[in-house]
Amino acid sequence: MMQKKMNEVNLHSAETKGTMSSLLKYIFYAFVAQFLFGIAAYLYWKLRVERNDKKFV
């Protein structure tokens, strides 16, 4: 009886661990995507502004 209870507890903790790792993975990928998007936007803006500045000079 006690063994069955322990197995249930272990099963639940394994499920929770799986959910947490997928949540952390999702947050990590969202952070990486945001980082890459930020770099792309910064480079695009920098190149575009510099190109426009050269036109006016």
C-alpha positions in Angstrom: 0.0 0.0 0.0 2.8 2.4 0.9 4.7 1.5 -2.2 1.7 2.4 -4.4 1.4 5.8 -2.7 5.1 6.5 -3.2 4.8 5.6 -6.9 1.9 8.0 -7.3 3.9 10.8 -5.6 6.9 10.2 -7.9 4.6 10.1 -10.9 3.1 13.5 -10.0 6.5 15.1 -9.3 7.8 13.7 -12.7 4.8 15.3 -14.4 5.4 18.6 -12.7 9.1 18.5 -13.6 8.2 17.9 -17.2 5.8 20.8 -17.2 8.4 23.1 -15.6 11.1 22.1 -18.1 8.9 22.8 -21.0 7.8 26.1 -19.5 11.4 27.1 -19.0 12.3 25.9 -22.5 9.4 28.1 -23.9 10.7 31.1 -21.9 14.2 30.5 -23.1 13.2 30.2 -26.8 11.0 33.4 -26.4 14.0 35.2 -24.9 16.3 34.0 -27.7 13.7 35.0 -30.4 13.3 38.4 -28.8 17.1 38.9 -28.6 17.5 38.0 -32.3 14.6 40.2 -33.3 16.1 43.1 -31.3 19.5 42.7 -33.0 17.9 42.5 -36.5 15.8 45.6 -35.7 18.8 47.5 -34.4 21.0 46.7 -37.4 18.2 47.5 -39.8 17.5 50.9 -38.1 21.2 51.7 -37.9 21.9 50.9 -41.5 18.8 52.7 -42.7 19.5 55.8 -40.6 23.1 55.9 -41.7 22.1 55.6 -45.3 19.6 58.4 -44.9 22.1 60.6 -43.2 24.5 60.2 -46.1 21.8 61.4 -48.5 21.3 64.6 -46.6 25.0 65.4 -46.2 
